[in-house]
């Protein structure tokens, strides 16, 4: 017989609640309990900011309350209206995106969600089973997007690059997938060929917000479906180091148009992965706002 646990927001210590650790442990236990039929949890009297998270993980809740301070998206909504929006997000496969939007305006939800996402890397974890279907777009529009279980699994699946050549070609991403069918790729490689570069001499890697993507993963489901408007540069650096762990190229041909990505390449060169970095003439520069 499963045990019943009621978590009442009004009874929580504010300091324990605020940093997200307490709630992440409650939610992980609740999801695990549902999976194993050992524990039943009910979350009561929580502010409306929590409803999307409870619904995302399929948790039992009741009696949501108004938020004390103004919160965009949430304040002023009735529980009925909020549930309507959540159900619409479910039908369109975008409940995770709605949850991330809420996390962007509520610090405690943000802290809790990142802890739950981090826990999803464990070997036995029901949370990692919450995922999008294979035909839904993956919209990476905020920092939490890169902590999703399916994105973290993709990172783990990207292999350490097996160096085949003495040179590496670093390419920008393209809107059309797979990359080698995109106008960006065809135009750039055509210009390189005309300039006398033999692409057979180069290992090819696309540098994108998703990370350093080797050619053998260009048709991976995640790579084919993602769209983004935000970048986590340190995460990209870590992925670049992981990919190039055993690689030491005589030359890196840097064809990137985004200055922060070129800086990442320079760092990897300083760390010893590229003896020399070259940049072809005439490449455009992307006018995306960056720190100066």
KASULMO-V126682 format. One record per pair of residues at least 4 apart in sequence whose C-alpha atoms are under 7 Angstrom apart, sorted by sequence separation. I is the first residue (numbers start at 1). J is the second residue. If there is no record, write none. Layout:
i=[I	I]
j=[J	J]
This chain:
i=[8	13	14	20	21	22	23	24	25	26	27	28	29	30	31	32	33	34	46	50	51	52	53	54	55	71	77	78	79	80	81	82	83	84	85	86	87	88	89	90	94	95	96	97	98	99	100	102	103	106	107	108	109	110	111	112	113	114	115	116	132	141	144	147	148	149	150	151	152	153	154	177	178	181	182	183	184	185	186	187	188	189	190	191	192	193	207	208	213	214	219	220	221	222	232	233	234	235	236	237	238	239	240	241	258	259	260	261	262	263	264	265	266	267	268	269	12	17	33	34	54	70	77	89	90	120	140	146	147	174	176	177	180	181	192	193	207	213	218	219	256	268	269	16	17	33	34	89	103	104	140	173	176	179	180	206	207	256	269	33	103	120	175	205	206	67	120	174	205	206	30	86	89	205	30	174	204	205	30	174	204	64	48	43	44	45	47	48	42	43	44	45	46	47	48	41	42	43	44	45	46	47	48	131	44	45	47	128	209	252	251	254	212	248	249	250	251	252	253	254	255	49	211	248	249	250	251	252	253	254	255	48	247	248	249	250	251	252	253	257	212	237	257	258	211	212	257	258	120	211	244	257	114	117	117	117	72	114	169	173	52	71	167	168	169	170	171	172	173	2	3	4	5	6	7	8	9	10	167	168	169	170	171	172	173	2	3	4	5	6	7	8	9	165	167	168	169	170	171	172	1	2	3	4	5	6	7	8	9	165	170	2	165	56	93	164	179	56	178	178	93	100	53	178	52	177	49	168	160	161	167	160	161	166	167	168	169	170	172	159	160	163	166	167	168	169	170	171	172	160	166	167	168	169	170	171	172	140	170	138	139	140	141	20	24	137	138	139	140	141	142	19	20	23	137	138	139	140	141	18	140	20	21	24	35	19	20	24	32	31	31]
j=[12	17	18	24	25	26	27	28	29	30	31	32	33	34	35	36	37	38	50	54	55	56	57	58	59	75	81	82	83	84	85	86	87	88	89	90	91	92	93	94	98	99	100	101	102	103	104	106	107	110	111	112	113	114	115	116	117	118	119	120	136	145	148	151	152	153	154	155	156	157	158	181	182	185	186	187	188	189	190	191	192	193	194	195	196	197	211	212	217	218	223	224	225	226	236	237	238	239	240	241	242	243	244	245	262	263	264	265	266	267	268	269	270	271	272	273	17	22	38	39	59	75	82	94	95	125	145	151	152	179	181	182	185	186	197	198	212	218	223	224	261	273	274	22	23	39	40	95	109	110	146	179	182	185	186	212	213	262	275	40	110	127	182	212	213	75	128	182	213	214	39	95	98	214	40	184	214	215	41	185	215	79	64	60	61	62	64	65	60	61	62	63	64	65	66	60	61	62	63	64	65	66	67	150	64	65	67	149	231	274	274	277	236	272	273	274	275	276	277	278	279	74	236	273	274	275	276	277	278	279	280	74	273	274	275	276	277	278	279	283	239	264	284	285	239	240	285	286	149	240	273	286	144	147	148	149	105	147	202	206	86	105	201	202	203	204	205	206	207	37	38	39	40	41	42	43	44	45	202	203	204	205	206	207	208	38	39	40	41	42	43	44	45	201	203	204	205	206	207	208	38	39	40	41	42	43	44	45	46	202	207	40	203	95	132	203	218	96	218	219	136	144	99	224	99	224	102	249	242	243	249	243	244	249	250	251	252	253	255	243	244	247	250	251	252	253	254	255	256	245	251	252	253	254	255	256	257	226	256	225	226	227	228	108	112	225	226	227	228	229	230	108	109	112	226	227	228	229	230	108	230	111	112	115	126	111	112	116	126	126	127]
